[in-house]
């Protein structure tokens, strides 16, 4: 079964609020302290924040809020 097109899900004439999240691959801790290697990857959180703000500006999206955790972000 295929997914519905975004134009069928969101009405372009209405304001919509969407909760979006993603996990990193294999549930690794790629965005904070990695308990296995002991390496800290906090610098990647800055990358994610910059990309979110850049994409929001490019696509005309109001980014209301976000949270970047060690193995996923909202």
Secondary structure, 3 states (H helix, E strand, C coil): CCCCCHHHHCCCCCCCCCCCCEECHHHCCCCCECCCCCCECCHHHHHHHHHHHHHHHHHCCCCCCCCECCCEEC
